[in-house]
């Protein structure tokens, strides 16, 4: 008699228990629910190239495989860390050939798509535009920040949320039933908390318990598994802690900031996520009061790509403390916010004639004038979007602007 494991003795349990249909798929109702865009497309037997992004273990790969079966498409799985443009070209040619011969489309699933550089993404875009295949890219990163705008404009974006505790419990219960493993409700609860919304992690814990067998008690299993809840409490998830982290930096409290940093790192948070938040904070809350802050934060981001834990904690700690003790200013943040608000309210003016490409003779080239400055209109409205904050650096900026333009900046 064949079982789940008959021909897959060496496969991990998380692979063997992958759902084969939407009925068995846990979570992401906002993506595949009755009234969702993707749900409606699938009902019509349609799909467009898409990017699935979100935390690990939330079902990105599984859903892509289910969709390929639902739509009766060929399914090709690639990983951007080990595949290149030659692989994409080969699969595009194969997909085009199969479409001609069998009238059957191909879905190319490209995991960790953020690993493709700009030129690789440009070539990938060419095949997406031609319709050589349907692309489903998967990434743990926000595609807005790591993919080319041209590629983003031609795909649909779907964010995968971490599984809720109830969803994780459902996944665990279904899994132990399939492998005929008996564990207590208390241990199910414990694993669901420990998994932190990651379905794959939950299944890996189940596999470990199955391998251990009945020789140990559940208390010993808990000790073996360890606990992240000491650092990340289930009711106080990373979004609350990152909020406390940023607000501590904004409030110039280096001790609190480095504490929340430690909580995140000890809880297993990706250092790159923290570094991205530091970069945003450096521009949003420090800005022109200390432009060096953004350079420091950018260096931290670069370091997280090259150095892993535990060493990278030192670099993140240094930058966190530096940003916390830095002079603060949100003038750049407020400036672009005001511009966006005016544009949304209908303030869309034409480019002045002397600034247009066809009227270069009317344009006064500032470098031809004393102090590399000459008064001329750069927009019709007379409005100060940039309002310098009261700090040493921006006081000097304010003085310079008032001297040039003869108006008050406040």
Secondary structure, 3 states (H helix, E strand, C coil): CCCCCCCCCCCCHHHHCCCCCCCCCCCCHHHHCCCCHHHHHHHCCCCCCEEEEECCCCCHHHHHHHHHHHCCCEEEEEECCCCCHHHHHHHHHHHHHHHHHHCCCEEEEEECHHHCCHHHHHHHHHHHHHCCCEEEEEECCCHHHHCCHHHHCCCEEEEECCCCHHHHHHHHHHHHHHCCCCCCHHHHHHHHHHHCCCHHHHHHHHHHHHHHCCCCCHHHHHHHHCCCCCCCECCECHHHHHHHHHHHHHCCCHHHHHHHHHHHHHCCCCHHHHHHHHHHHHHHHHHHHCCHHHHHHHHHHHHHHHCCCCCHHHHHHHHHHHHHHCCCCCHHHHHHHHHHHHHHCCCCCCCCHHHCHHHHHHCCCHHHCHHHCCCCCCCCCCCCCCCCCCCHHHHHHHHHHHHHHCCCCC
